[in-house]
Amino acid sequence: MHSSRLIKDLNELREVWRKNDFQFTSEQQAEFDRLKELRRERVKYFHDNDLVYKAGAVKKEKVVVTKEET
């Protein structure tokens, strides 16, 4: 499932949850839990592979210093 579709489905379930006095049916709860777990796996993948922006992090670049003789 694409992450954009996953987020849309989660938001739709949250909207239904609000309209139903903040309660899910058992089927809706199972679907919400499944989608939430998929989202957590996706986010963990991004963190594990350093694909997440980290404020204040400085990328170290290799600087090769050569000494030229004149």
Kinemage of the C-alpha trace (Angstrom):
@kinemage 1
@onewidth
@group {chain A} dominant
@subgroup {mainchain}
@vectorlist {calphas} color= white
{ca met a 1} P 0.000 0.000 0.000
{ca his a 2} L 1.312 3.436 -0.871
{ca ser a 3} L 2.001 5.699 2.062
{ca ser a 4} L -0.281 8.426 0.689
{ca arg a 5} L -3.204 5.977 0.461
{ca leu a 6} L -2.421 4.713 3.944
{ca ile a 7} L -2.580 8.224 5.411
{ca lys a 8} L -5.838 8.972 3.585
{ca asp a 9} L -7.395 5.762 4.924
{ca leu a 10} L -6.253 6.590 8.463
{ca asn a 11} L -7.740 10.066 8.188
{ca glu a 12} L -11.030 8.680 6.878
{ca leu a 13} L -11.231 6.299 9.832
{ca arg a 14} L -10.472 9.145 12.232
{ca glu a 15} L -13.294 11.168 10.684
{ca val a 16} L -15.699 8.236 11.120
{ca trp a 17} L -14.470 7.872 14.705
{ca arg a 18} L -15.311 11.529 15.406
{ca lys a 19} L -18.771 11.205 13.846
{ca asn a 20} L -19.512 8.039 15.873
{ca asp a 21} L -19.009 9.691 19.265
{ca phe a 22} L -15.340 8.678 19.382
{ca gln a 23} L -15.955 4.944 19.117
{ca phe a 24} L -14.981 2.367 16.503
{ca thr a 25} L -16.785 -0.833 15.644
{ca ser a 26} L -14.645 -3.929 16.108
{ca glu a 27} L -14.000 -4.117 12.337
{ca gln a 28} L -13.035 -0.448 12.180
{ca gln a 29} L -10.735 -0.855 15.191
{ca ala a 30} L -9.006 -3.841 13.571
{ca glu a 31} L -8.530 -1.900 10.322
{ca phe a 32} L -7.249 1.166 12.190
{ca asp a 33} L -4.753 -0.959 14.141
{ca arg a 34} L -3.550 -2.610 10.923
{ca leu a 35} L -3.090 0.726 9.146
{ca lys a 36} L -1.371 2.247 12.178
{ca glu a 37} L 1.080 -0.681 12.304
{ca leu a 38} L 1.846 -0.306 8.575
{ca arg a 39} L 2.502 3.401 9.111
{ca arg a 40} L 4.820 2.699 12.032
{ca glu a 41} L 6.780 0.182 9.943
{ca arg a 42} L 7.124 2.750 7.155
{ca val a 43} L 8.357 5.466 9.516
{ca lys a 44} L 10.786 3.029 11.176
{ca tyr a 45} L 12.170 2.172 7.724
{ca phe a 46} L 12.837 5.859 7.045
{ca his a 47} L 14.559 6.335 10.404
{ca asp a 48} L 16.647 3.168 10.028
{ca asn a 49} L 17.896 4.250 6.596
{ca asp a 50} L 18.588 7.889 7.550
{ca leu a 51} L 15.920 9.211 5.210
{ca val a 52} L 14.486 11.584 7.816
{ca tyr a 53} L 15.530 15.210 8.114
{ca lys a 54} L 17.214 15.843 11.422
{ca ala a 55} L 17.394 19.487 12.436
{ca gly a 56} L 20.830 20.600 13.508
{ca ala a 57} L 22.558 17.650 11.920
{ca val a 58} L 25.617 18.638 9.941
{ca lys a 59} L 26.670 16.546 7.015
{ca lys a 60} L 30.385 15.977 7.149
{ca glu a 61} L 32.100 16.339 3.824
{ca lys a 62} L 35.513 14.997 3.126
{ca val a 63} L 37.957 17.726 2.314
{ca val a 64} L 41.086 16.651 0.538
{ca val a 65} L 43.921 19.034 1.136
{ca thr a 66} L 46.689 18.893 -1.386
{ca lys a 67} L 49.887 20.751 -1.078
{ca glu a 68} L 51.107 22.130 -4.337
{ca glu a 69} L 54.806 22.816 -4.708
{ca thr a 70} L 55.771 25.933 -6.606
